[in-house]
């Protein structure tokens, strides 16, 4: 394992929705009250920008160190666990493809492509599918029996959904990290953004790649 946390995984691109311009780059998209998009089924094939934070923004995963050339994230033991488990997501969820991600001192940023068909679809096709599903309010149908406890069903991650992937990741990382630091805990929720077009994809990708360099002005590095 490399000591640094930045990872580029191939050139997998998003799985398009019309959206408002990202003039306020990534502002107010990580607010805790932001629930999942009510109109969207998170089992749908699409590309997601995900951020998962540690509780209290504790620096469990390492620190940003300045070198002669640039700032780099130096992973702690727990940071290496978070990094390795992210790489292993497709082993447990074959319908997920990884794009770039980075483990920072107190959070993880990553782009996940959910593609249940496992076909190599072009970027515009996957992005276009998001717009189509939004417009038609299409919800995937399953042959699973109806769950009697509707309240539990409504809050439990659906099989094959983004939430099920993140819950599994958080759980596996927590288990190993607590062997190092008994008090390790994630923030309860995670933050997601449905990537809606190619322009947005490349902006977010750049943001993730430059996260270590911009740590000094990062909102997660604020007291």
Z-matrix of the N, CA and C atoms (Angstrom, degrees):
N
C 1 1.462
C 2 1.529 1 110.35
N 3 1.285 2 115.54 1 137.73
C 4 1.454 3 118.83 2 174.94
C 5 1.522 4 109.74 3 -75.03
N 6 1.319 5 114.87 4 154.86
C 7 1.462 6 118.78 5 179.79
C 8 1.514 7 111.54 6 -75.20
N 9 1.331 8 116.13 7 -25.08
C 10 1.456 9 118.88 8 -179.60
C 11 1.516 10 110.50 9 -86.47
N 12 1.338 11 115.85 10 161.88
C 13 1.458 12 119.88 11 -169.43
C 14 1.512 13 114.56 12 -104.62
N 15 1.344 14 118.00 13 -12.67
C 16 1.454 15 120.53 14 -173.40
C 17 1.510 16 109.88 15 -74.13
N 18 1.319 17 117.05 16 133.57
C 19 1.449 18 120.39 17 -176.53
C 20 1.504 19 110.98 18 -135.85
N 21 1.341 20 115.65 19 131.19
C 22 1.454 21 121.32 20 172.26
C 23 1.520 22 107.42 21 -109.66
N 24 1.322 23 116.72 22 126.12
C 25 1.456 24 121.34 23 -179.14
C 26 1.514 25 108.43 24 -114.24
N 27 1.321 26 116.90 25 94.90
C 28 1.447 27 120.98 26 176.79
C 29 1.513 28 112.86 27 55.86
N 30 1.314 29 114.68 28 -150.77
C 31 1.467 30 120.47 29 -179.98
C 32 1.522 31 110.56 30 -128.05
N 33 1.323 32 116.45 31 26.59
C 34 1.464 33 120.08 32 179.19
C 35 1.517 34 110.18 33 -56.45
N 36 1.311 35 116.49 34 128.55
C 37 1.458 36 121.11 35 -176.09
C 38 1.513 37 110.61 36 -111.94
N 39 1.322 38 117.05 37 172.37
C 40 1.444 39 120.68 38 -171.98
C 41 1.511 40 115.87 39 -60.89
N 42 1.273 41 104.04 40 143.97
C 43 1.430 42 114.53 41 172.09
C 44 1.511 43 110.80 42 -77.16
N 45 6.103 44 162.65 43 78.56
C 46 1.487 45 106.89 44 -90.71
C 47 1.474 46 105.84 45 -122.94
N 48 1.298 47 122.36 46 143.70
C 49 1.457 48 124.16 47 173.86
C 50 1.514 49 107.17 48 -110.43
N 51 1.318 50 116.81 49 140.62
C 52 1.449 51 119.30 50 172.43
C 53 1.510 52 108.53 51 -72.53
N 54 1.300 53 115.35 52 134.64
C 55 1.466 54 118.69 53 -176.17
C 56 1.513 55 110.14 54 -143.23
N 57 1.287 56 116.56 55 163.27
C 58 1.447 57 120.56 56 178.33
C 59 1.526 58 109.25 57 -74.73
N 60 1.323 59 118.94 58 151.52
C 61 1.463 60 122.03 59 -178.90
C 62 1.515 61 111.30 60 -57.73
N 63 1.325 62 115.09 61 147.63
C 64 1.457 63 119.94 62 -179.16
C 65 1.526 64 109.69 63 -90.21
N 66 1.324 65 116.40 64 55.87
C 67 1.458 66 120.75 65 -176.69
C 68 1.516 67 111.30 66 -65.43
N 69 1.320 68 115.77 67 -40.38
C 70 1.461 69 119.00 68 176.15
C 71 1.513 70 106.72 69 -95.25
N 72 1.282 71 115.01 70 84.14
C 73 1.454 72 121.29 71 -168.95
C 74 1.513 73 113.12 72 -54.29
N 75 1.333 74 114.89 73 110.25
C 76 1.452 75 122.76 74 175.52
C 77 1.520 76 113.46 75 61.17
N 78 1.338 77 117.94 76 20.20
C 79 1.452 78 119.85 77 177.28
C 80 1.525 79 109.61 78 -82.47
N 81 1.314 80 115.88 79 138.04
C 82 1.454 81 122.75 80 173.58
C 83 1.519 82 114.46 81 62.47
N 84 1.338 83 118.28 82 22.55
C 85 1.458 84 118.72 83 178.60
C 86 1.513 85 111.00 84 -101.70
N 87 1.329 86 117.36 85 -0.38
C 88 1.448 87 119.89 86 -179.25
C 89 1.522 88 112.19 87 -116.72
N 90 1.303 89 117.31 88 17.78
C 91 1.457 90 119.50 89 -178.74
C 92 1.520 91 109.71 90 -66.36
N 93 1.316 92 116.21 91 135.23
C 94 1.454 93 120.80 92 -177.94
C 95 1.529 94 112.87 93 -54.20
N 96 1.354 95 119.81 94 -41.14
C 97 1.462 96 119.13 95 -177.99
C 98 1.523 97 114.23 96 -65.54
N 99 1.350 98 118.25 97 -10.12
C 100 1.457 99 119.74 98 -176.04
C 101 1.520 100 110.32 99 -69.92
N 102 1.317 101 116.03 100 105.98
C 103 1.453 102 121.26 101 178.59
C 104 1.524 103 108.84 102 -81.42
N 105 1.308 104 115.18 103 171.43
C 106 1.454 105 119.31 104 174.94
C 107 1.523 106 108.64 105 -60.70
N 108 1.344 107 116.04 106 151.50
C 109 1.462 108 120.77 107 -179.86
C 110 1.529 109 109.57 108 -61.04
N 111 1.327 110 116.37 109 123.49
C 112 1.457 111 121.11 110 -174.43
C 113 1.529 112 112.04 111 -63.52
N 114 1.331 113 117.38 112 -29.47
C 115 1.455 114 120.61 113 -175.23
C 116 1.523 115 112.48 114 -86.25
N 117 1.319 116 117.62 115 -1.80
C 118 1.465 117 120.21 116 -169.29
C 119 1.522 118 112.13 117 -116.50
N 120 1.333 119 115.78 118 136.26
C 121 1.464 120 122.14 119 173.94
C 122 1.521 121 107.05 120 -94.26
N 123 1.329 122 116.73 121 113.66
C 124 1.455 123 121.00 122 -173.63
C 125 1.526 124 114.18 123 -75.56
N 126 1.341 125 115.99 124 9.13
C 127 1.462 126 119.79 125 168.61
C 128 1.526 127 110.73 126 -91.77
N 129 1.326 128 116.50 127 -9.09
C 130 1.454 129 120.76 128 -178.93
C 131 1.517 130 111.69 129 -66.87
N 132 1.337 131 114.43 130 148.44
C 133 1.451 132 119.97 131 174.78
C 134 1.526 133 109.03 132 -65.99
N 135 1.319 134 116.34 133 123.97
C 136 1.463 135 121.52 134 -179.30
C 137 1.521 136 108.03 135 -171.44
N 138 1.315 137 115.43 136 178.81
C 139 1.453 138 121.76 137 178.68
C 140 1.519 139 108.90 138 -117.91
N 141 1.324 140 116.09 139 133.17
C 142 1.458 141 122.13 140 -172.51
C 143 1.524 142 111.44 141 -125.37
N 144 1.326 143 114.56 142 138.43
C 145 1.462 144 121.65 143 170.76
C 146 1.519 145 106.60 144 -97.74
N 147 1.316 146 115.92 145 116.57
C 148 1.460 147 121.44 146 -173.19
C 149 1.524 148 111.03 147 -115.88
N 150 1.330 149 116.00 148 139.82
C 151 1.461 150 122.30 149 173.07
C 152 1.521 151 108.55 150 -130.73
N 153 1.337 152 115.48 151 129.20
C 154 1.462 153 121.22 152 178.02
C 155 1.525 154 107.25 153 -123.97
N 156 1.327 155 116.63 154 126.99
C 157 1.465 156 121.61 155 -175.63
C 158 1.525 157 111.77 156 -111.35
N 159 1.310 158 115.58 157 152.62
C 160 1.452 159 120.26 158 172.00
C 161 1.529 160 108.67 159 -78.45
N 162 1.312 161 116.51 160 152.81
C 163 1.464 162 120.43 161 178.79
C 164 1.519 163 109.64 162 -62.84
N 165 1.332 164 115.85 163 134.52
C 166 1.451 165 120.08 164 -179.94
C 167 1.512 166 114.13 165 66.44
N 168 1.324 167 116.25 166 10.97
C 169 1.474 168 121.99 167 -178.42
C 170 1.527 169 112.15 168 54.69
N 171 1.310 170 115.78 169 36.04
C 172 1.466 171 120.68 170 177.63
C 173 1.523 172 110.22 171 -67.80
N 174 1.338 173 115.94 172 141.25
C 175 1.460 174 121.09 173 -177.64
C 176 1.536 175 110.83 174 -85.43
N 177 1.309 176 115.70 175 72.87
C 178 1.457 177 120.25 176 179.87
C 179 1.531 178 112.57 177 -80.93
N 180 1.327 179 117.00 178 -26.07
C 181 1.464 180 120.24 179 -167.10
C 182 1.527 181 115.02 180 -94.08
N 183 1.319 182 118.14 181 -0.89
C 184 1.460 183 120.35 182 179.69
C 185 1.517 184 111.22 183 130.81
N 186 1.319 185 115.86 184 -162.39
C 187 1.458 186 121.28 185 -178.37
C 188 1.520 187 110.61 186 -142.64
N 189 1.319 188 115.25 187 157.55
C 190 1.460 189 121.62 188 174.96
C 191 1.531 190 108.22 189 -85.70
N 192 1.314 191 115.88 190 124.58
C 193 1.452 192 121.04 191 179.53
C 194 1.518 193 109.84 192 -115.20
N 195 1.337 194 115.71 193 140.95
C 196 1.455 195 120.38 194 178.03
C 197 1.520 196 109.59 195 -89.19
N 198 1.322 197 115.68 196 128.06
C 199 1.460 198 121.29 197 174.42
C 200 1.526 199 107.71 198 -106.92
N 201 1.300 200 116.33 199 -179.20
C 202 1.464 201 119.59 200 -179.73
C 203 1.524 202 111.71 201 -66.99
N 204 1.323 203 116.61 202 -23.45
C 205 1.453 204 120.56 203 -176.81
C 206 1.521 205 113.53 204 -104.05
N 207 1.338 206 117.44 205 -37.47
C 208 1.459 207 119.60 206 -174.25
C 209 1.527 208 110.29 207 -164.09
N 210 1.324 209 114.76 208 178.06
C 211 1.455 210 120.66 209 174.17
C 212 1.523 211 108.77 210 -93.62
N 213 1.312 212 116.02 211 135.59
C 214 1.450 213 120.82 212 -178.50
C 215 1.519 214 110.78 213 -131.14
N 216 1.296 215 115.55 214 146.91
C 217 1.452 216 121.94 215 175.08
C 218 1.522 217 109.04 216 -83.73
N 219 1.322 218 116.47 217 120.59
C 220 1.454 219 121.85 218 176.50
C 221 1.527 220 108.14 219 -101.72
N 222 1.308 221 115.55 220 114.74
C 223 1.456 222 120.56 221 -174.57
C 224 1.522 223 112.34 222 -76.42
N 225 1.318 224 115.00 223 137.85
C 226 1.461 225 121.42 224 170.41
C 227 1.529 226 107.73 225 -82.63
N 228 1.321 227 116.61 226 -177.99
C 229 1.456 228 119.38 227 175.95
C 230 1.511 229 111.89 228 -59.05
N 231 1.339 230 117.06 229 -41.88
C 232 1.462 231 120.86 230 178.78
C 233 1.525 232 111.19 231 -70.45
N 234 1.332 233 116.81 232 -32.48
C 235 1.455 234 120.55 233 176.58
C 236 1.518 235 111.81 234 -64.46
N 237 1.335 236 115.63 235 -38.22
C 238 1.468 237 119.72 236 177.87
C 239 1.527 238 110.92 237 -66.29
N 240 1.321 239 115.90 238 -34.81
C 241 1.469 240 119.70 239 176.67
C 242 1.528 241 110.03 240 -64.58
N 243 1.342 242 116.40 241 -46.96
C 244 1.466 243 120.74 242 179.64
C 245 1.524 244 110.95 243 -60.74
N 246 1.319 245 116.17 244 -39.38
C 247 1.463 246 122.28 245 -179.72
C 248 1.529 247 110.84 246 -66.05
N 249 1.318 248 116.52 247 -49.97
C 250 1.461 249 121.08 248 -177.02
C 251 1.523 250 112.15 249 -65.36
N 252 1.333 251 116.97 250 -40.04
C 253 1.457 252 119.69 251 -178.93
C 254 1.525 253 111.42 252 -68.28
N 255 1.338 254 117.48 253 -31.44
C 256 1.466 255 119.58 254 175.50
C 257 1.533 256 109.89 255 -64.51
N 258 1.327 257 115.56 256 -42.99
C 259 1.464 258 119.86 257 178.70
C 260 1.526 259 111.50 258 -60.47
N 261 1.309 260 116.96 259 -29.27
C 262 1.466 261 121.89 260 -175.58
C 263 1.534 262 113.55 261 -87.69
N 264 1.333 263 118.05 262 -2.30
C 265 1.464 264 120.18 263 -178.54
C 266 1.534 265 112.41 264 -52.97
N 267 1.353 266 119.33 265 -46.61
C 268 1.474 267 118.65 266 -178.63
C 269 1.527 268 114.12 267 -63.96
N 270 1.317 269 117.55 268 -21.55
C 271 1.461 270 120.23 269 177.83
C 272 1.526 271 110.89 270 -68.34
N 273 1.315 272 116.14 271 -31.55
C 274 1.459 273 121.20 272 -179.19
C 275 1.532 274 111.87 273 -96.64
N 276 1.331 275 115.92 274 -24.94
C 277 1.461 276 121.79 275 -179.89
C 278 1.528 277 107.97 276 -131.07
N 279 1.324 278 117.16 277 85.90
C 280 1.474 279 121.23 278 -174.95
C 281 1.523 280 114.43 279 -60.53
N 282 1.333 281 117.29 280 -17.77
C 283 1.465 282 120.37 281 -179.94
C 284 1.529 283 112.04 282 -83.99
N 285 1.330 284 117.39 283 1.16
C 286 1.459 285 121.72 284 179.69
C 287 1.528 286 110.26 285 -106.50
N 288 1.317 287 115.16 286 132.24
C 289 1.459 288 121.35 287 173.24
C 290 1.522 289 108.30 288 -115.62
N 291 1.318 290 115.50 289 142.11
C 292 1.453 291 120.76 290 -179.34
C 293 1.515 292 111.09 291 -94.44
N 294 1.321 293 115.13 292 143.32
C 295 1.450 294 121.66 293 166.78
C 296 1.525 295 105.50 294 -114.38
N 297 1.303 296 119.67 295 -146.87
C 298 1.457 297 120.73 296 -177.72
C 299 1.521 298 111.07 297 -69.27
N 300 1.319 299 115.59 298 151.55
C 301 1.461 300 120.73 299 171.82
C 302 1.515 301 108.56 300 -154.93
N 303 1.324 302 114.85 301 162.99
C 304 1.458 303 119.98 302 178.31
C 305 1.523 304 108.81 303 -147.01
N 306 1.318 305 115.61 304 137.85
C 307 1.459 306 121.68 305 172.59
C 308 1.518 307 107.12 306 -98.00
N 309 1.311 308 117.04 307 120.37
C 310 1.453 309 123.37 308 -179.87
C 311 1.531 310 109.23 309 -107.00
N 312 1.331 311 119.30 310 174.28
C 313 1.469 312 120.10 311 -176.46
C 314 1.519 313 114.92 312 -52.15
N 315 1.341 314 116.65 313 -37.53
C 316 1.462 315 118.68 314 -175.59
C 317 1.527 316 114.27 315 -133.50
N 318 1.323 317 117.05 316 14.88
C 319 1.455 318 119.43 317 177.57
C 320 1.525 319 110.91 318 -160.87
N 321 1.319 320 114.33 319 166.81
C 322 1.464 321 121.97 320 176.03
C 323 1.522 322 107.96 321 -125.15
N 324 1.326 323 116.74 322 129.14
C 325 1.459 324 122.80 323 172.95
C 326 1.527 325 107.70 324 -108.66
N 327 1.309 326 117.62 325 140.64
C 328 1.453 327 119.07 326 175.47
C 329 1.512 328 112.70 327 -163.05
N 330 1.318 329 115.63 328 155.79
C 331 1.460 330 122.55 329 173.44
C 332 1.519 331 107.63 330 -107.18
N 333 1.339 332 115.22 331 123.35
C 334 1.456 333 121.43 332 178.40
C 335 1.529 334 109.31 333 -116.32
N 336 1.306 335 116.01 334 133.26
C 337 1.466 336 122.00 335 177.05
C 338 1.521 337 107.85 336 -107.43
N 339 1.329 338 116.57 337 116.24
C 340 1.463 339 120.82 338 176.54
C 341 1.525 340 108.19 339 -96.72
N 342 1.316 341 115.46 340 121.07
C 343 1.457 342 121.58 341 -177.47
C 344 1.525 343 108.34 342 -141.90
N 345 1.314 344 117.00 343 91.24
C 346 1.466 345 121.51 344 -176.56
C 347 1.521 346 112.76 345 -67.44
N 348 1.309 347 117.47 346 -23.93
C 349 1.462 348 119.84 347 -179.50
C 350 1.513 349 111.45 348 -76.42
N 351 1.336 350 115.85 349 -18.70
C 352 1.461 351 122.87 350 -178.64
C 353 1.526 352 112.38 351 58.08
N 354 1.322 353 116.58 352 22.32
C 355 1.452 354 120.34 353 174.03
C 356 1.519 355 108.56 354 -91.08
N 357 1.317 356 116.05 355 154.88
C 358 1.453 357 119.96 356 176.80
C 359 1.525 358 107.71 357 -86.30
N 360 1.302 359 115.45 358 94.20
C 361 1.454 360 120.61 359 -177.10
C 362 1.524 361 110.52 360 -97.48
N 363 1.328 362 117.88 361 143.49
C 364 1.466 363 120.41 362 178.21
C 365 1.523 364 110.81 363 -66.78
N 366 1.312 365 114.50 364 155.36
C 367 1.461 366 121.74 365 -178.79
C 368 1.520 367 112.43 366 -51.55
N 369 1.322 368 117.81 367 -48.71
C 370 1.458 369 120.44 368 -174.89
C 371 1.527 370 111.62 369 -65.25
N 372 1.337 371 116.45 370 -30.46
C 373 1.457 372 119.65 371 178.96
C 374 1.513 373 110.89 372 -67.83
N 375 1.337 374 116.50 373 -45.97
C 376 1.456 375 120.79 374 -179.09
C 377 1.521 376 111.17 375 -67.30
N 378 1.319 377 116.64 376 -41.99
C 379 1.455 378 119.75 377 178.36
C 380 1.515 379 110.61 378 -66.34
N 381 1.326 380 116.69 379 -38.10
C 382 1.447 381 121.19 380 178.99
C 383 1.511 382 112.21 381 -64.13
N 384 1.333 383 116.03 382 -32.54
C 385 1.457 384 119.26 383 -179.56
C 386 1.518 385 111.24 384 -65.76
N 387 1.320 386 116.99 385 -31.01
C 388 1.456 387 120.30 386 178.53
C 389 1.519 388 109.97 387 -65.90
N 390 1.332 389 116.67 388 -44.32
C 391 1.463 390 120.62 389 179.90
C 392 1.529 391 110.82 390 -63.72
N 393 1.317 392 116.90 391 -41.22
C 394 1.461 393 120.86 392 -179.21
C 395 1.521 394 111.12 393 -63.97
N 396 1.323 395 116.65 394 -45.57
C 397 1.454 396 120.33 395 -178.88
C 398 1.521 397 111.50 396 -66.47
N 399 1.308 398 116.16 397 -34.60
C 400 1.459 399 120.19 398 177.11
C 401 1.525 400 109.79 399 -64.47
N 402 1.296 401 116.48 400 -46.35
C 403 1.459 402 121.19 401 -175.14
C 404 1.526 403 111.71 402 -66.29
N 405 1.318 404 116.75 403 -34.58
C 406 1.465 405 120.03 404 -175.43
C 407 1.516 406 113.06 405 -98.67
N 408 1.355 407 116.44 406 -4.29
C 409 1.468 408 121.05 407 -177.29
C 410 1.523 409 111.28 408 54.84
N 411 1.333 410 115.67 409 36.20
C 412 1.462 411 120.24 410 -178.21
C 413 1.508 412 110.46 411 -70.87
N 414 1.298 413 117.26 412 132.65
C 415 1.450 414 123.21 413 175.82
C 416 1.519 415 108.19 414 -119.00
N 417 1.329 416 116.15 415 134.62
C 418 1.458 417 119.50 416 179.09
C 419 1.524 418 109.69 417 -65.89
N 420 1.317 419 115.80 418 140.49
C 421 1.451 420 121.95 419 179.62
C 422 1.519 421 109.46 420 -103.31
N 423 1.327 422 117.38 421 145.63
C 424 1.451 423 122.01 422 178.22
C 425 1.522 424 108.82 423 -129.02
N 426 1.333 425 114.70 424 162.73
C 427 1.453 426 121.09 425 178.45
C 428 1.518 427 111.42 426 -98.91
N 429 1.324 428 117.09 427 14.42
C 430 1.447 429 120.51 428 -179.06
C 431 1.532 430 109.57 429 -72.79
N 432 1.342 431 116.47 430 146.53
C 433 1.466 432 119.50 431 178.38
C 434 1.520 433 111.22 432 -62.41
N 435 1.322 434 116.58 433 152.61
C 436 1.458 435 121.89 434 -179.78
C 437 1.522 436 109.48 435 -67.88
N 438 1.306 437 116.14 436 131.83
C 439 1.455 438 120.90 437 178.34
C 440 1.523 439 108.64 438 -84.15
N 441 1.301 440 117.22 439 124.79
C 442 1.458 441 121.04 440 -175.27
C 443 1.519 442 112.15 441 -66.39
N 444 1.319 443 116.19 442 -39.65
C 445 1.455 444 118.81 443 -178.65
C 446 1.519 445 108.59 444 -81.22
N 447 1.322 446 117.14 445 90.41
C 448 1.459 447 120.95 446 -174.41
C 449 1.520 448 112.35 447 -66.20
N 450 1.330 449 116.97 448 -32.63
C 451 1.460 450 119.63 449 179.65
C 452 1.521 451 110.65 450 -64.34
N 453 1.330 452 116.50 451 -46.84
C 454 1.461 453 119.86 452 178.71
C 455 1.525 454 110.64 453 -64.64
N 456 1.317 455 115.85 454 -38.27
C 457 1.461 456 119.91 455 -179.55
C 458 1.520 457 110.95 456 -63.58
N 459 1.323 458 115.71 457 -35.05
C 460 1.462 459 119.70 458 -176.36
C 461 1.519 460 112.63 459 -73.00
N 462 1.337 461 117.45 460 -25.03
C 463 1.463 462 119.59 461 -177.52
C 464 1.524 463 112.72 462 -104.85
N 465 1.319 464 117.67 463 -10.40
C 466 1.458 465 120.62 464 -179.67
C 467 1.524 466 109.71 465 -84.30
N 468 1.346 467 117.32 466 137.48
C 469 1.462 468 119.39 467 177.98
C 470 1.524 469 110.82 468 -59.57
N 471 1.325 470 116.77 469 134.45
C 472 1.453 471 121.32 470 179.43
C 473 1.531 472 109.63 471 -77.63
N 474 1.335 473 115.55 472 142.94
C 475 1.449 474 120.00 473 179.01
C 476 1.519 475 109.98 474 -57.69
N 477 1.324 476 115.72 475 132.93
C 478 1.453 477 120.44 476 179.67
C 479 1.512 478 114.37 477 82.32
N 480 1.330 479 117.30 478 7.08
C 481 1.462 480 120.79 479 -178.41
C 482 1.521 481 111.27 480 -95.18
N 483 1.327 482 114.78 481 166.34
C 484 1.460 483 120.08 482 175.79
C 485 1.519 484 110.52 483 -59.08
N 486 1.325 485 117.94 484 -42.13
C 487 1.460 486 121.29 485 -178.81
C 488 1.522 487 112.41 486 -60.88
N 489 1.326 488 116.71 487 -37.41
C 490 1.460 489 119.23 488 179.64
C 491 1.523 490 110.97 489 -66.66
N 492 1.320 491 116.71 490 -34.95
C 493 1.464 492 121.13 491 178.21
C 494 1.520 493 110.30 492 -67.12
N 495 1.327 494 116.32 493 -48.15
C 496 1.465 495 120.30 494 -177.05
C 497 1.526 496 111.07 495 -68.11
N 498 1.314 497 117.30 496 -38.96
C 499 1.458 498 119.27 497 178.49
C 500 1.522 499 111.15 498 -60.76
N 501 1.317 500 116.43 499 -42.89
C 502 1.460 501 120.73 500 178.85
C 503 1.524 502 111.13 501 -64.11
N 504 1.327 503 116.06 502 -43.12
C 505 1.465 504 120.33 503 178.96
C 506 1.522 505 111.13 504 -61.35
N 507 1.314 506 116.64 505 -48.83
C 508 1.463 507 120.96 506 -179.09
C 509 1.525 508 111.19 507 -61.03
N 510 1.314 509 116.10 508 -40.24
C 511 1.459 510 120.43 509 -178.45
C 512 1.524 511 111.79 510 -65.55
N 513 1.325 512 116.44 511 -45.19
C 514 1.465 513 119.62 512 -178.03
C 515 1.524 514 111.78 513 -68.12
N 516 1.342 515 116.13 514 -38.75
C 517 1.469 516 119.63 515 177.70
C 518 1.529 517 110.01 516 -66.21
N 519 1.322 518 116.59 517 -43.59
C 520 1.470 519 120.55 518 -179.50
C 521 1.517 520 111.59 519 -58.47
N 522 1.306 521 116.21 520 -44.12
C 523 1.465 522 120.74 521 -177.08
C 524 1.522 523 111.53 522 -58.41
N 525 1.320 524 116.52 523 -44.77
C 526 1.459 525 119.51 524 -178.64
C 527 1.523 526 112.49 525 -78.07
N 528 1.322 527 116.58 526 -36.28
C 529 1.467 528 119.29 527 -179.17
C 530 1.525 529 111.59 528 -67.19
N 531 1.313 530 117.07 529 -33.49
C 532 1.462 531 119.73 530 -179.12
C 533 1.523 532 112.16 531 -70.72
N 534 1.317 533 116.84 532 -15.22
C 535 1.453 534 119.92 533 173.15
C 536 1.524 535 110.21 534 -73.86
N 537 1.335 536 115.73 535 -21.06
C 538 1.467 537 121.58 536 177.88
C 539 1.519 538 110.49 537 -95.92
N 540 1.329 539 115.59 538 -44.52
C 541 1.464 540 122.22 539 -178.42
C 542 1.523 541 107.92 540 -136.08
N 543 1.305 542 116.62 541 108.15
C 544 1.468 543 121.49 542 -173.31
C 545 1.522 544 113.25 543 -61.10
N 546 1.318 545 117.69 544 -22.64
C 547 1.462 546 120.89 545 -176.37
C 548 1.522 547 113.60 546 -91.46
N 549 1.332 548 117.30 547 2.98
C 550 1.464 549 118.95 548 -177.62
C 551 1.526 550 110.63 549 -60.89
N 552 1.333 551 115.37 550 134.46
C 553 1.458 552 120.11 551 175.81
C 554 1.525 553 109.25 552 -156.09
N 555 1.332 554 115.25 553 145.08
C 556 1.460 555 121.12 554 175.75
C 557 1.526 556 110.05 555 -85.31
N 558 1.313 557 115.97 556 160.59
C 559 1.458 558 120.70 557 165.88
C 560 1.528 559 106.81 558 -63.45
N 561 1.310 560 116.81 559 145.12
C 562 1.466 561 120.10 560 -173.15
C 563 1.517 562 112.71 561 -58.33
N 564 1.325 563 116.85 562 -47.28
C 565 1.456 564 120.55 563 -178.00
C 566 1.518 565 111.18 564 -98.08
N 567 1.320 566 114.42 565 167.66
C 568 1.460 567 119.77 566 168.78
C 569 1.517 568 107.51 567 -122.17
N 570 1.317 569 116.42 568 167.03
C 571 1.461 570 121.74 569 -175.23
C 572 1.523 571 109.10 570 -115.04
N 573 1.302 572 117.38 571 134.66
C 574 1.460 573 119.58 572 179.55
C 575 1.523 574 110.90 573 -135.00
N 576 1.300 575 114.67 574 154.28
C 577 1.462 576 122.01 575 173.94
C 578 1.526 577 106.64 576 -137.26
N 579 1.318 578 116.54 577 127.35
C 580 1.459 579 120.78 578 175.89
C 581 1.526 580 107.21 579 -77.17
N 582 1.319 581 116.78 580 119.51
C 583 1.468 582 120.32 581 -179.33
C 584 1.525 583 108.20 582 -79.19
N 585 1.335 584 116.25 583 123.03
C 586 1.456 585 120.13 584 -164.96
C 587 1.513 586 115.88 585 -106.25
N 588 1.320 587 117.50 586 -16.82
C 589 1.456 588 118.66 587 175.93
C 590 1.522 589 109.17 588 -154.70
N 591 1.315 590 114.91 589 172.57
C 592 1.459 591 120.16 590 -173.87
C 593 1.522 592 111.95 591 -66.41
N 594 1.323 593 116.85 592 -38.07
C 595 1.460 594 120.29 593 179.49
C 596 1.516 595 111.09 594 -60.67
N 597 1.323 596 115.86 595 -44.38
C 598 1.465 597 120.36 596 179.12
C 599 1.521 598 110.91 597 -64.20
N 600 1.317 599 115.96 598 -39.74
C 601 1.461 600 121.17 599 178.44
C 602 1.529 601 111.29 600 -55.66
N 603 1.329 602 116.83 601 -49.14
C 604 1.462 603 120.04 602 -176.56
C 605 1.524 604 111.65 603 -69.73
N 606 1.322 605 118.20 604 -33.53
C 607 1.470 606 120.87 605 176.73
C 608 1.529 607 110.77 606 -65.07
N 609 1.321 608 116.16 607 -43.96
C 610 1.461 609 119.92 608 -179.64
C 611 1.521 610 110.60 609 -68.23
N 612 1.300 611 115.68 610 -40.11
C 613 1.469 612 119.92 611 178.41
C 614 1.535 613 110.58 612 -58.63
N 615 1.341 614 115.56 613 -45.22
C 616 1.461 615 120.58 614 178.39
C 617 1.520 616 110.88 615 -62.76
N 618 1.329 617 115.68 616 -41.49
C 619 1.466 618 120.49 617 178.91
C 620 1.530 619 111.09 618 -58.22
N 621 1.311 620 117.14 619 -44.14
C 622 1.466 621 120.95 620 -179.69
C 623 1.519 622 110.76 621 -66.01
N 624 1.318 623 117.07 622 -46.42
C 625 1.461 624 120.90 623 -178.23
C 626 1.530 625 112.10 624 -61.78
N 627 1.337 626 116.54 625 -32.14
C 628 1.462 627 120.82 626 -177.79
C 629 1.520 628 113.54 627 -94.08
N 630 1.321 629 117.18 628 4.34
C 631 1.458 630 120.47 629 -175.90
C 632 1.531 631 113.27 630 -57.63
N 633 1.336 632 119.96 631 -46.02
C 634 1.468 633 119.12 632 179.47
C 635 1.522 634 112.83 633 -61.70
N 636 1.332 635 117.00 634 -40.01
C 637 1.460 636 121.40 635 -179.04
C 638 1.524 637 111.31 636 -65.92
N 639 1.319 638 116.22 637 -33.54
C 640 1.465 639 120.96 638 -177.25
C 641 1.526 640 113.44 639 -96.29
N 642 1.302 641 117.31 640 15.78
C 643 1.461 642 121.33 641 -175.85
C 644 1.527 643 112.83 642 -58.18
N 645 1.323 644 116.99 643 -33.58
C 646 1.455 645 120.30 644 -177.98
C 647 1.514 646 113.38 645 -60.34
N 648 1.328 647 118.26 646 -28.29
C 649 1.464 648 121.91 647 -179.86
C 650 1.528 649 112.20 648 -114.89
N 651 1.319 650 116.10 649 13.07
C 652 1.460 651 121.14 650 179.50
C 653 1.526 652 111.32 651 -70.98
N 654 1.324 653 117.35 652 137.90
C 655 1.474 654 120.72 653 -179.33
C 656 1.526 655 111.73 654 -62.27
N 657 1.333 656 117.26 655 -26.55
C 658 1.457 657 119.76 656 179.67
C 659 1.520 658 112.42 657 -80.37
N 660 1.311 659 116.31 658 -4.94
C 661 1.465 660 121.49 659 178.35
C 662 1.517 661 110.96 660 -103.56
N 663 1.307 662 116.16 661 18.84
C 664 1.451 663 120.45 662 -179.97
C 665 1.529 664 109.77 663 -96.28
N 666 1.335 665 118.56 664 145.59
C 667 1.466 666 121.71 665 -179.07
C 668 1.525 667 111.83 666 -66.33
